[in-house]
Amino acid sequence: MAPSLYMKGCVRLWLAGLAIGMAAMNVNAQQTAVKAVADGHYFGARQQLEQFLDEKGEEAKGAEEAQALTLVCDYVLGRPATADRMEAWAKEHPLSEYADVLRVFRRNLLVKDRRFEEALQSFFQDEEQGVHIGTPLAYPLTGLSDEVNAYNGVLYRLAGEQLYDQREYSQALTYLDAGEKTRTSLYKQGMCHYYLGAFPAAYNTLVESAGVERDEMAQNAWLHAGVAALRMNRKPDAQKAFLSASGMNANGNLREQALYNYALTLHEQDAVNTVAVMEQFLQEFPSSQYATPVSQCLTEAYMMKKDYSKALTAINKVTAPDAGTQADKQKVLYNLAFQELNANRVKEALAYAEQAIAMGKQDAEAYAESYYVKGDCNYRLGNHAQAANDLNVAITLGKQTPGGQLKNSGFAQYSLGYALFKQQKYNGASTEFRKIVEMANVNSQVKADAYNRLGDCYLNMRNYDEAVANYQKAKQTYHSLGDYAMLQEAYIEGLKGNYDKKVDLINQMNAEYPSSSQAAKALYEQGRAYVLSGRDDEAAAVFGSIAMKYPDSEYAQKAREELTNMAANIAMQDSIAAAQDSIATEVAKTPVLAAQQLFNEGEYQQAEQLLNKAIDDGIAKPYWLARAFILMSDIYRAQERVIEAKQTLESLKANYKEEDEIKEMIEQRLQQ
């Protein structure tokens, strides 16, 4: 029997009621799960949500929210692979109200899982799209509001560090300023400030990042902090920073740069330990790109102290010297050569000069001056031809220097003249000496000497008038050298046969220059003039005076030879015996009369020494020997050595047998 309409209606009403009841039950289950999430009961909430989805499927009403909240529960509960599932769900439901929150929670999970590249990729995408989650979160996630920003500090730091690595310093600084602080982030933050020219912030941040660490990052932080301090002209801070970096061995290149900068800042302040630090740098980094400037600074320091040996040692430590260093080395070698020459260490000076020359024209001035020193050395060693060649080269090279001539131009020309003169190249020598007297910057003594040498050149070339003219100019230019000039002029008068004029000039010279070093020679020339003019007695007297006054000079021996020759002439006129006696008498009395002269001048000690020497050598004539002892007693008495004076006289009285004035002289003194 077919159901009645009533029954059909009842069934429909029951089914409709059942559907309404089931829908209500679904809503209640979902709401219960949502409330559990809101209350923080994530484990229970997840079970309810999972059951709901299992029973109703993904197409049921509220399924999208249930899926999202399930992922939230998994996030809180730390279930594996949640981040990947969140990414997949967000792509499928981009318009869901939970999409952005899940993106943020996914980023957090990626950070926790140290999947930083993916986290940053998501972070930068959100930044680009302007995704920002407001807090607090809406129900039912209000309790998770803090999670939204929980990892922002890390993400900002990571973003800043990545942008720093990409050299986007301005953008990087924005994130690093907002991000969490670690040693690395502080270091990169400081370096951003550094590259952007914010040196105060760079210095402070880099110092903070370095702390007490000694690794490579700390070393680099100190190095750049030092540079930043220099840019702010805070040199003490810079020195401290460079010193810290140079004291670390984490990275050799950084240590090299730091030690170099430390040395430079010390050098600029002329600090006491500058030289030591620079020496240390060259010792440790001889091949450094900074070795040359350090060597130059060190060389400059040593050059200022004139410590050229240490300057050379410093330069020699540079294994790959550039042109500037080579030029410095040549300058140092020249100065060493000049220094040794001034100390009369000629061979050492020559060795340094030759080393400098062997380097070629590294520094034009040092190269030219080294030839000058070499020439001077060869002159002093008697290598006059080589000296002339070196000096010619020096003068030529001097014209190619920035100054247009040698610093020692006058002396080089002067020495060249002497080198030619010594080779008897009088014409060439006169040319060089003429250049000297025509120079404006030559002192009067050198100029006068050059005039004398010009006179000598013309004398040897037998141009007597020119010789005399130059000798007279020498005396006019520098009076102290006039004695030589006058003597040479007198010599020329003798060559002309004007013996009286020669004698007159010598007498004038002796009167004008009583202490002349030419005195012995002058007397000898005077004696020769007397000999040649037949005035033998006057000649003998002059030659005798030479032996008395200058017994150790070369002219004393010449004077004795002249006396011997004169005696030979006397022997030819009278007899050899008489001549020999005359000579012996002259020889015997010479030292006694010389001592008498010294005694008269109050030079008692010199007189005594002269007499003792004469007595020791032997005085052939008894009379003059006795006179010597009498004079000795006078010297003793003048010095209040009365006993010695009396003993000398009594000894002489007992031993002297001749009948002459000696006895009377003895008695007179004994009675005093």
Secondary structure by P-SEA (a helix, b strand, c coil): ccccaaaaaaaaaaaaaaaaaaaaaaaaaaaaaaaaaaacaaaaaaaaaaaaaaaccccccaaaaaaaaaaaaaaaacccaaaaaaaaaaaacccccaaaaaaaaaaaaaaaacaaaaaaaaaaaaaaacccccccccccccccccccccaaaaaaaaaaaaaaaacaaaaaaaaaaaccccaaaaaaaaaaaaaacaaaaaaaaaaaaacccccaaaaaaaaaaaaaaaaacaaaaaaaaaaaaaaccccaaaaaaaaaaaaaaaaaacccaaaaaaaaaaaacccccaaaaaaaaaaaaaaaacaaaaaaaaaaacccccaaaaaaaaaaaaaaaaaaaaacaaaaaaaaaaaaaaaccccaaaaaaaaaaaaaaaaaacaaaaaaaaaaaaaaaaaacccccccaaaaaaaaaaaaaaaacaaaaaaaaaaaaaacccccaaaaaaaaaaaaaaaaaacaaaaaaaaaaaaaaacccaaaaaaaaaaaaaaaacaaaaaaaaaaaaaaacccccaaaaaaaaaaaaaaaacaaaaaaaaaaaaaaaccccaaaaaaaaaaaaaaaaaaaaccaaaaaaaaaaaaaaaaaaaaaaaaaacaaaaaaaaaaaaaaaccccaaaaaaaaaaaaaaaaaacaaaaaaaaaaaaaaccccccaaaaaaaaaaac
